[in-house]
Amino acid sequence: MDLDDNALVFATNACAVAVAALCPLLAVAAAMAGPTVDYILRARGEKTAGFVVDAFGRRGFPPLDEEQKAELVPMVYRIIEATRQGEYEHTLKVLAAFIAGETGQKVPEAGNFARMAKRLEGLTQDELRLIAHIAAMLGPTRDWLGNASYNLDALADRILGEGALRSNVVAVRQLKEGIHELAGRGFLLAVEMPLIGGTQTSYQPTDSLKELLDKAGAAFEKVQPVEVS
């Protein structure tokens, strides 16, 4: 067995068990709405399981030890449960990448995944793209110790194009809402910077964003950081 196969096989088995264990909970709903409901939700669970296996395949790890296996199982259950509750597919792909990243840590902790899952719950496609933009601005080295900080002007120029702050009121409003949402989720820290004649709000990446990009950065590389519409 190849080194990567160990992780893939265990992830596949854990996903299969999670799908089988959670889908029967839908028996009452399926009985009321017909067999199609159970079939659709089971299919969604299996699709999410595929995201997890694919994430392991992309990362590539040596054989899982017993501690890694023990931490992987509750993470898989959690993502399948999120699927059952109707989480967005684009968010599930990020969570699957995070599972692979967390499992690859020297000391993995399922609790880290549970906390990140709460932060990402209901993440919209535009918010996902905003994170991808910020990741691109930070660059591949992500100089976190440099206290990277961006004001609205810098973010608007990078995402919407130069001059958008003055010419595209609707898009700037959406951008502000996205920034506010990410700050509320703990991915950005709003800092008031004193200036002559007033203050200016700048936004700094947090440790939570660092953790997300370190463990699930590959998922954001696939997101096209297009303009907020």
N, C-alpha and C positions, 0 to 999 in steps of 0.2 A: 504494500500500500504506500502510495506517495505521501509525503509529509502533509500536503494540503488535504488529501483525501480523509484523513482522520477527522479534521474539523468539519468537513463537508458531510461526512456520513453521520456524525453525531448531531450536527445541526438539522439534517434531514429527518433523523429519527425523532428528535425533540419536537420539530414542527409537526410531524405526523401525529404524535401523541397529543400535542396541544389542540390540533384541529379536531381530533376524535373526541377529546374530553370536553371541549367547549361547545361544539355544535349541538350535542344532545340537549343543552340548556334551552335550545330554541324549539323544543318539542311542542310546547303549548302554543306558541305563536304559529308554528307550522300547521298545527291541527286546526287553528282558527282560519288561517289564510290560505291553506292548501300546501301541497308538497313543494310547489315552486319556490316558496320562501326559504325553506330549509336547504334546498338545492343551491339557490343563489348565494346564500350566506356561507355555505360550506365551500362553494367555489371561490368566494372572495378570500376565505381563510386559507385555502390552498394556494391562491395566488400570492398572498402575503408571505406564506411560508417559502415560496419560490424567491421572493425578494431577499429573504434572510440567507438562503443557500447561495444565491448569486453574490451577495455581499461578501460571504466567506470566500467564494471563489476568486473575487477580485483582490481581496486583501492578501490571502495566502499566509497561512500560519503553520508552525511546526505542530506536532501532535498535541492535542489538548490534555492537560493533566487533570486530576480528579477535581481540584478546586475550580478550574475553568469550566469543567462540565457541570458542576453543581450550580455555578452562577449563570450559566447559559440557559438552563431550563426555565427559571422564573422569568427571564427576559423574553423568551419565546412565547410563553403563556401570555405575558402582558401585551405583546404586539398583536397576537391573534385576538385577544379580548378587545383591543382598540379597533381592530377590523370589524368585529361583531357589533361594536357600538357606532360604526359608520364613519370612522376617521378617513380623511382624504388620502387618496392613493399616493400623492406626491409627498405627503408627510410620512406615510408608512415606509416609503423608500429611504428617506433620511433616517428614520428610526432603525431600519434594518441595517444600514451602514454603521449606525452608532453601536448596535449590538456586536457587530463584527469587530469594531474598534475597541469596545470595552472588554470583550472576551480576550483580545490580544494583549491586554495589559498584564504586567507581571502579577499584580494582585487585583483581579477583576472584582467588581462589586455590582450586583444587580440593583442595589439601591441607587447607584449613579444613573442607571438607565431609567428607573422609575421617576426620578426627579426630572430628568431631561424630557421624558415623555409628557409630563405635565406642562413643561414650558412650551413644548411644540404642539400641544393639543389644539386642533382647529387652525393650524398655521395655513394662511392663504397662499396661493401661488405668487401673488405680488410680494408678500412678505418673504417668501422663500427667495425670490429674485433679489430682493433688497439685501438679504444676507449674502447672496452670491456676489453682489456688487461690492459690499464691504470687504469680503474675503479677497476679491481682486485688488481692491485699493491697498489692503495690507500687504499683498504680495506673497510669494511662496515662502519667504523666510519668516513672515509674521513677527515683526520686531515688537513683541508685546512689552518688553522692558522699556521701549522707547516712548511709552505712553501715547500711542497714536490717538489723535483727536481730530474730529471733523466737525465743522459747523454746517449749517444748512446750505450756505452758498457752495461749499466744496462738494457736498453730496448732490445738490441739484445740478451743478455743472457736470459732474461725473456721470450721473444717471440720466438726466433729462437733456443735457447739452448746454453749452454756454449761453447765457442770456435767458434761460427758461424761468429763472426766479422772477424776472420782470414781465415776461411775455406769456407764460402758460400758467395762469392762476389755478385752473382745475387740477392739472398734473402736480403742481407744487403742493396743493392741499392734500392730495392723495399721498404724496411723499411724506408730508408731515405726519399724516395719520399712521403710515407704516412705521416711521421712526418712533412715534409715541408708543405704538403697540410693541415694538421690539424692546423699548426701554421698560415697558410694563412687565414684559416677560423676563427681564433680567439679562438681556443680551447686550444692551447699551446702557451707559451711565451718563445721564445729563449733568453737565457741569457748567455753572455760571461763571463766565470769564469777565472780570472787570475791564471796562474800556472807558476812554474819555467820553463823557456824556452819557454813559449808561453801561449796560452789560450785554454780553452775547452768549448764547447757549451753545456749547460744543458737546459732542457725543463721543465717548470713549468706549472701546470694546471691553467687555467684562471677562472675568475668568470663565463664566458660563459659556460665552461665545467662543473663547479659546478652546474649551473642552469640546464643544460641538464640532468645531472645525478640525481639531486634532484627531478626533475619533471618527467623524463622518464627513470629512472634507471632500472625499471622492464623490459623494452624492451631490455636492454643490458645484463641482466641476462640470457636471452634466447639465446643470441649469443654465440656460441662456440668459445672461443678465440684460434682458431687453428693457426698453423704457417703460416706466409706469404709465399705463394708459388712462 
